[in-house]
Amino acid sequence: MSATDLSSLRGRSVVVTGSTRGFGRVLAGRLAGLGARVVVSGPVPEESREYAEELTKRGDDAVWSVGDVTSGTDVDAILATAVEHYGHVDVWVNNAAYETPGMSTLLEFPPEVWERTTQVNVLGTGRCTIAALTHMRARGRGVIVNVTGRGDDLRPTKFSAPYGASKAWVRAFTKTLRAEYADSGVHLVAFNPGIMTTARMDRAHFTQHSDAHDRTEKQLEAMTRMFGDPPEVAAEQLIAFLASGQAAKRKELRLINPVRIAKGLGGEAVHQAANLRDKRRR
């Protein structure tokens, strides 16, 4: 990607929810560094303020807002902050998400895990999408990116049912609204960043132990080895997508594609061969 390719992002106002940690933090920082005017938001006000100040100190244009997407008041505040400082919102990225704090079968999860996942991933994404869509539709243009994830293709997400179900909902919701508002000038895009090697992924663990859990854990470790990338990779891909104007033509962007699969399988073959050599030497 050249600087010219990304120049269209300069001056564009962008909201990124959940932008104080993980992928959201990386994305907001990269966008600000490219000249976009960024609204940082997260559920902890102090973290949002500190990160926005960090970006402004390095010369970027960033402001912060309270940003608990389970609160309608906070979502209204995010939009109001963007309009107050930048006049409008060009791009809104719904990245805020809640993942189950551990892996287990559904009946082993406390009820509050299901409820919290639904409040953030379903209701929060929906609430933010409605706020952004209402604002952008009045202007006749804009891009809304809803971040999906494992489960959005309706494949079983064993031991993380609340999360997988919520991401399937996000993808269906996004595709439906894109069709409903196809002539509005507002483009809704579902973005699946694939497997990102973040601190949240490192904390994943099983709350119960069984042969089935152990097999799944080994599978997840292999999948992460084959297809996992740091969040910077997903951020660069989404930024290139936004800068290229492809949101007007493509309804979704998925980073696990045939090229990435081939690369991952090749890397896993090398890993397994190295393990076999080590065993032979012992």
N, C-alpha and C positions, 0 to 999 in steps of 0.2 A: 504494500500500500504506500503510495506516495503522499507527500503533503498536499499536493493538488487534489488528490482523490478525496481528502478529508476536509477541504477548505469550506465545503458547504455547511459544515457544522458550526463554523464560527458565527457567534452572535445568536444562535438559536437557543431558546429557553427550554430547559429540560428538567422535568421532575423525575427523580428516582426514589421510589419508596424503599425502605429497608436499606438505606445507603450508608450506614455507619459501620457495617461489618461485611466480611465475605465478598461475594461477587458484586453486590450493590455498591460497596465502598470502592472497589477497583473500578467499576464502570463510571461512577460519578467523578472519580479523580481523573480518569483518562479523558472523559468528555470535557471537563473543565480545562484540562491541559491543552486541549485542541481549540479552545476559544469559545466553547459553549457556555451559556449562563445557567448555572446548575442550582436547583433547590435540593438541599440535603435534608433528608427526613428519616426518622427512626422512632421507635417507641420510648427511648430514653432521651429526653431533651438535652441533657448535658453532653451526651455523645454527639448529637447532631450539631450543637453549637460548636463544640471543640473541633469537629472535622471541617465544618464550614470555615472556621477561623484559620485552620491549617491551610486550607486551599487559598484563602484570600492573602495570607502571608506570603505565599509563593507567587502571587501576582495574578491568580485566577479570579473569576467573577462567580462567587458562590454566596448563597444565603441559606439559612436553615429555618426549619419549621418543626413544631411538634408533629409527630407522625405515627401515632398508634392507629393503624387502619381499621381496628375494631371499633373505633370511635368516630361517629359521624361528625362531631365537632372538630376533631383533629383533621379529618379529610377536608372539611371546609377550610380549615386554617392553612393547609398545604396549598390549596388552590388560591386562596386569598393572598398568601405570601408571594406566590409566583406572579400574580397579576399586579400586586402593589409594586414589586421591584422591577419586573420585566414587561409588564403590560399585557402579557398573554402567555400561553403555554404552547410550544410547538410539538414537543414530544413528551409523553408521559409513560414511564416504565414502571409497571406494577411488579416489583421484585419482592416485596415483603412477603415472607412465608414462614410457616411454622412446621417443623418436622418433628415427628414423634421422638421423644427423648429416650430412645432405646428401641429395640425391635422385639416384637412379640405377636402372638396370635391375638385376634380381636378381643376375645373375652378376658384376656389377661391384662389388657390396657385399662387403666382407671377411666371412668366416664369422662372426666375433665380433659383427657387427652384428645378424645374424639371431638369434644365440644370446642376446645381451643383450636384444633386444626381447622375445623369448619369455620369458626369465627374469623380466623386470619385469612386462610387460603381461599375460601369461598365467598363469605360475606364481605371480607375486606377487599378482595380483588373486585368483586361486584360493585361495591360502594365507590371505590376509586375510579373504576371504569365509567360509571354513571356520571360522576363529577367531571371527569376529563371530557367525556363525550358531549355532555351538555355545553360545556365551554367551547369546545372545538367546533361543534356543529353550528353554533351561532356565528363563528368566524368563517366557516366553510372550508376549513383545512386543519390538518393535524395528524399525528401518528400516536396510536396507543399500542404499547407492547406489553402483552401479558406473558409472564414467565411461567412455563409449564414445568414438567419434569417426569420422573419415573411414574408410569401408570397412565400417562395421557393417551397412550395407544390402546388402552383397555386390556392390556395384558395383566395377568395377576401380579400383584405386588405383595408377595407373601411376607408376613411379619411387619408390614407397615401399611395395613389396609386404609386407615384414615387418610394418610398422606396421598397414596396412590389414587384413591377415589376423588380426593379434592382436585388433583391435577387433571384427571379426566374431565371433571366439571369445567375447569378453567379453559381447557382447549375447546370443548363443545360450546361454551358460552361465547368465546372469542370468535369462533367461526360463524356462529349464528348472527352475532351483531355485525360482523363484517358484511354478511349478506343483507341484513336489514337496512344498513346505512351505506350501501354501496355507492349511492349517488350523492352522498353528503359532503364529499371531499375529505372525510375523516377515514383513515385506514387503520384497521385493527389487525394486529399480527400476533400469532402465538409463537413464542420463542422457547425452544427446548435446548438448553445449553449443554446437555449431555452430563457426564459424570465429572464434577469439579472436586478437586482435592483441596477442600477447605477444612478448617478446624472443626466445623460441624460434622463433616464426613468422618474425621478421625475419632470423634466421640461416639460414633454409632456402635452399639453393642446390644447383645441379647439380654433381656431381663430374665429369661428362663433358659435352661440348657437341656437339649435333647439331641438325638442323632440328626433329626431333621434340621434343627437350628444350626448344628455344627456344619452340616453339608451346605446349608445356605450361606453361612458365614464364609466358608472357603470359596464359594462361587462369587460372592461379593468382592472378596479380596482379589480374585482373578479378574473380574470385570473391571475393577478399579485399576489394576495393573495394565490391562489391555486398552482401556478407553478413558482412563482418568487424565485430566489436564488441570493445571492451575487455573484459577478464575480469570487470569489475564488473557488466556486464549479465547474464552467465550466473550469477554469484553471486546477484544479486538474484532472478532467476527461480527458481533452485533453493531459495533460502531461502523464498520465497513458497509454493512447492510443499510444502515440509516443514511450514511453519506451518499450512497449510490442511488437513492430514491427507489429502491426495489420494493419498499413497503406498498407502493401503489399497485404493484403487479403480483406480489406473492403474499399469500395469506398466512404463511408460516415459514419459520426458519428452524431447521433441525441440524444439530452439529454431529449427531451420530449418523453418518452417511457411508456409502460404500467405500470411499477413499479412507475415511477414518477407521472403518472396520478392518480393511486390509492392513493398514498400518499397525493397528492394535494386535491383530493376529500374528503379524510378523514379529512384533516385539515379544509376544508371549512365547513364540517358538524359540526365540533366542534365550529367553529366561528359562524355559524348561530344559533346553540343551545345556545351559550352564549348571543347572541343578543336577542334571544327570552326571556331568563331568565331576562335580564335587563329590557326589556319592561314590563314584568309582575310585576316587583318590583316597577315600577313608578306609 
